Amino acid sequence: FEAQGFFPWMSHSVTLYEMHCLWPWQLWIFAGCVVPLFAFILLAHISAAYNLGLLWIKIGEFGICLGLFLFPVLSSPYFHFHHWFAGWLFGMHCNLDT
């Protein structure tokens, strides 16, 4: 299920051009709510990994995945960090009981 179709202002990409030139104010408000929520979840996972003694293992796993799946395509002018790719890439590391 995707709710983007119900909100026309969400039909934009996260690219520098889109953000600087095309994002409407509603999308900036939405991003301003999602980014702190993402930061809170990230900090909760870091705290849980630290308390379980798994922090360096998790950092290593994440670094290897970034090196294999993100860094090789990051320099391409055609690269688009699609939300499904982001969900897969980050979601496979968010597996702690937080």
MODELLER restraints for C-alpha pairs under 7 A, 6 or more apart:
rsr = mdl.restraints
at = mdl.atoms
rsr.add(forms.Gaussian(group=physical.xy_distance, feature=features.Distance(at['CA:4:A'], at['CA:10:A']), mean=5.69, stdev=0.5))
rsr.add(forms.Gaussian(group=physical.xy_distance, feature=features.Distance(at['CA:4:A'], at['CA:11:A']), mean=6.51, stdev=0.5))
rsr.add(forms.Gaussian(group=physical.xy_distance, feature=features.Distance(at['CA:9:A'], at['CA:24:A']), mean=6.40, stdev=0.5))
rsr.add(forms.Gaussian(group=physical.xy_distance, feature=features.Distance(at['CA:9:A'], at['CA:26:A']), mean=6.61, stdev=0.5))
rsr.add(forms.Gaussian(group=physical.xy_distance, feature=features.Distance(at['CA:9:A'], at['CA:27:A']), mean=6.24, stdev=0.5))
rsr.add(forms.Gaussian(group=physical.xy_distance, feature=features.Distance(at['CA:10:A'], at['CA:27:A']), mean=6.23, stdev=0.5))
rsr.add(forms.Gaussian(group=physical.xy_distance, feature=features.Distance(at['CA:12:A'], at['CA:18:A']), mean=6.78, stdev=0.5))
rsr.add(forms.Gaussian(group=physical.xy_distance, feature=features.Distance(at['CA:12:A'], at['CA:23:A']), mean=6.80, stdev=0.5))
rsr.add(forms.Gaussian(group=physical.xy_distance, feature=features.Distance(at['CA:44:A'], at['CA:98:A']), mean=6.42, stdev=0.5))
rsr.add(forms.Gaussian(group=physical.xy_distance, feature=features.Distance(at['CA:45:A'], at['CA:94:A']), mean=6.91, stdev=0.5))
rsr.add(forms.Gaussian(group=physical.xy_distance, feature=features.Distance(at['CA:45:A'], at['CA:96:A']), mean=6.59, stdev=0.5))
rsr.add(forms.Gaussian(group=physical.xy_distance, feature=features.Distance(at['CA:45:A'], at['CA:98:A']), mean=6.43, stdev=0.5))
rsr.add(forms.Gaussian(group=physical.xy_distance, feature=features.Distance(at['CA:46:A'], at['CA:55:A']), mean=6.74, stdev=0.5))
rsr.add(forms.Gaussian(group=physical.xy_distance, feature=features.Distance(at['CA:48:A'], at['CA:98:A']), mean=6.53, stdev=0.5))
rsr.add(forms.Gaussian(group=physical.xy_distance, feature=features.Distance(at['CA:49:A'], at['CA:55:A']), mean=4.67, stdev=0.5))
rsr.add(forms.Gaussian(group=physical.xy_distance, feature=features.Distance(at['CA:62:A'], at['CA:93:A']), mean=6.94, stdev=0.5))
rsr.add(forms.Gaussian(group=physical.xy_distance, feature=features.Distance(at['CA:73:A'], at['CA:79:A']), mean=6.47, stdev=0.5))
